[in-house]
Amino acid sequence: MPPTAYISRVKQEPKLWDPEEVIQLVNPATGSERCGGQAVTCGRRCQRKIAHVKVSRARRILDELAMLEPAEAAMSPRLSDVLDIMLCYQHGSQADEVSQQWTQRLLRLRTGISRPRLRTPRLGESPVPPAGHNNTKSNSQDGKNHKFKTSPKAHHAYFKQQPDSDNVEEDRQEDKAKAKARAEKRSEEARRMNNERNKRVKKKKKKKKKKKKKKKKKKKKKKKKNTANGKKQKRR
């Protein structure tokens, strides 16, 4: 069954999903916070440890995201910040795969807490006056309750606060583009580091080989000299 909402001990505020269960910062194999990437050659999760300071920062971000609906949290750019923290330099290129896993887990969630919804008033109407309202002929015509019309300016100000679906879609597209750019940057950085490491290894091997060759040449020269000295002694 999908995880239900839990209560934070620190803030005592209801959260809509459990970050520990969804994001899995703690590697079950080691019981501590490890890199979220996969060691493909070993067929297991990476066991490289993440610094305590970084983990604390990731937890703070996740605590904030847990207040949102899972679908909203899945689209939040702050999830990419957690991804940046929880991937080591070697597995930075796996950002897209890990991000997809987290998003799928979040979208599969069904929370046990329902948020109260505000009723949107009808166009050109304001809420009905409270029960204690003195309904007399002085404040209503013909002793009847009439609907109060709001001004277009107030109306526009209210609906301006409501999120526009087109804007939300644009924001999502922008967030996706930013996440993709960050992933490309990480993979490029990882590729550059690997190339540098390979260059260093090649240089070291070349140096070692050269040294070995020089030593061999020196040994050969010494041997030749000794044989020449031996021949001279025989002649004498």
N, C-alpha and C positions, 0 to 999 in steps of 0.2 A: 504493500500500500504506500502511496505517496506520503511524505512527511507532513505532519500538521503544524500549525503555528505554535511557537513556544514563547516563554516569557524571559526576557533578559534580566539577570540578577542585578546588573549594574544600574540600568535606567528604569527598570520596572515598567517598561512600556511593551504592549503586545507587538510581536513581530509576525510577519505574514509567512515567513519561511526560514528554515534553519541553514545558515551559511556553511556550518561545519559539515552538514550532511550533503549539501548540494555541491559546493566548491571543493570540498575535501582537501583542505590545507595540510591536514595530518596524513602522512603516508601510513596505511594500516600495517605494512610490513615492518616499519621501524618504530612507529608510535610517536614520531615527532614531525615537525614541519619540514617538508622536503620540496624540491623542485617539482612542478606539475607536469613536466615533459616525460616522454617515454624513451627509455634506453632500448632502442630497437634491436641492437645486436644481442643484448642480454635477455630480451623478451620480458622486461619488467619496467616499473616506473623508476625514474631517475632518483638516486639516493643522495644527491648532493644537497647539503644542508643550506637553508636560507637564514640569513642573519636575523636575530631576535627583533632588532629595531624595525627591519623591513616587514616582518610578520605582524608586528603590532600595528603598523600603518595599514597593512592590508585588512586586518580585522576591523579597524575603525571604519574603513570605507564600506566593508561588507555589512557592518551593523547599521549603517545609514541606508544602504540598499535594501536591507531586509524589511525596512518600514514601507517599501513600495510593493506594489503588486508584482508577482514574478515576471509577467510579460513586460512591465515597465522597466524592471531591473535588468532584464535581458537586453534591452535596447539602450541602456544607459552607457555613456562613454566612460563612466567611472569604473566599469567592469574591466575595461582595457588597462586602467591604471593598476588594478590588482594583478592582471596578467603580466604586466611589465615587472612587477615585484616578484611574482612567484615562478618565473622561468629563469633558469641559469643561463650563462653566456653560451653554453654549448647547445641548448635546446630552444634558443630564441626563435629559430626558424619554424618551430612547431606551433607558433602563436595562433594561427588560423584554426588548426585542428582542435586545440585545447579550448579556444573560444567557442567553437561550434558545439563541443561537448557540453560546456557550461550552459550555453543558450538552450540547447535541447532539454537539459535537465530542468531548467527554470520554466520552460514553456509546458512541460509535462506536469508541473506542480498544480495542486488544487489546495488552496489555503482553507483553514478552518475558521478564519475570522472574516466577517463581512463588514466593510466600511459603510457608515451611514451615508445615504445619498441625499443631496439637497434637491428639493423640488423646484424646477425652473418655472417661474411665473409666466402666465400667458402674455402674449404681446399686448401692450397698451393697458395692462392691468397691474395693480399693486395688491399686496396681500390684504386679506379681510381684516378690519380693525379688531383689536382684542376684545375679550368678553366684557371687561369692565368699562367699555366705551359707553358713554352716556348718549343713548340713541333717542334724541328728542327732535322736535320740529325745528329747533334753532340750528342744529347741525346737519339735518337731513330734510329734504323736501318731501312733503306728503307723508311723513312718518315712515319712510321706507329707506332701507340701506341701499346706497348706490355704490357702484364700483368706481374706485379712484383711478383716473388715468395718469400715467407717468409721462413726463416730458420726453421727447425723442432723444434729447441730450443724455438724460439719466439712463435711458434704455440702451443707448449705444455704449455708455460707460460700463454697464453691467455685462453686456454680451461681448465686449472687448476682452473681458477677463477669461472667457471660455476659450479653450484651445481650438484652433481651426484645424480640421483634419488634413488639409493640404500642407499647412505649416508643419504639422507633426510628421507627415510623410517626408517632407523636405529635410527636417531635422534628422530623421532616421537615416536618410540617404547620406547626409553630410557626416553623421557619426560613423557610418559604415566606411565611407571614403577615408575618414581620418584613421580608423582602425586599420584599414588596408595599408595606408601609407606608413603607419607605425610598424606594422608587421614586415613590410618590405625593407624598411630601414634596419629593423632588428636582424633580418636574414642577411642583408648586405654586410652588416657589422660582423655577424658570425662568420660569413664567407671570408671577409678581409682578415679576421683573426686567424682563421684556419690556414689561409695562404701564407701569412706571416710566419706561423708556426712551422709550416712545411718548408719554407725558405730557410729558417734557422736550422732545422734538422738536416737539410741537404748540405748547407754550408759546413755544419759540424762534421758530417760524414766525409765531405770532400777534404776537409782539413786533416781528418784522421787518416784518410787514405794516402794523402800526400806525405804525411809524417812517416807512415809505414814504409812507403816507397823509398823515402830518403834514408831511412834506417837500413833497409835492405841493401841499398846501393853502397852505403858506408861499410856494411859488413862484407860485401863482395870485394870492395876495394882493399880492405884490410887483409882478407884471405889471399888475394892476389899478391900483395906486398910480402906476406909471410912465405908464400911459395917461392917468390923471387929470391928472398934472403936464404932460403934453404938450398936452392940451386947454387948460389955463390959459395956457400960453406962446403958443399960437395966438391966443387972445382978445386978449392984450396987443399 
